[in-house]
Amino acid sequence: MEKNVGGMDKNIRMGAGAVLLVLGLLVTKSWLLTIIGVVLLATGFLNFCPAYKLIGMNTNK
């Protein structure tokens, strides 16, 4: 699994994922926001995005 998520992209994913996870679990109790938050956090931690792989995008320098 090659890394295709760069530094700035990773930071944005981690921040947005954390916010969506908190909103989904505590504020709105929305399972959809929670799932999206978990996916963003996972792709940030792994530095790999399957959607980027499909379209041939790479933000990792």
LINCOR-V912527 format. One record per backbone hydrogen bond with DSSP energy under -1.0 kcal/mol. CO is the residue of the C=O (numbers start at 0). NH is the residue of the N-H. If there is no record, write none. Layout:
co=CO nh=NH
co=CO nh=NH
//
This chain:
co=3 nh=58
co=5 nh=9
co=6 nh=10
co=7 nh=11
co=8 nh=12
co=9 nh=13
co=10 nh=14
co=11 nh=15
co=12 nh=16
co=13 nh=17
co=14 nh=18
co=15 nh=19
co=16 nh=20
co=17 nh=21
co=18 nh=22
co=19 nh=23
co=20 nh=24
co=21 nh=25
co=21 nh=26
co=22 nh=27
co=29 nh=33
co=30 nh=34
co=31 nh=35
co=32 nh=36
co=33 nh=37
co=34 nh=38
co=35 nh=39
co=36 nh=40
co=37 nh=41
co=38 nh=42
co=39 nh=43
co=40 nh=44
co=41 nh=45
co=46 nh=3
co=46 nh=4
co=48 nh=52
co=49 nh=53
co=50 nh=54
co=51 nh=56
//
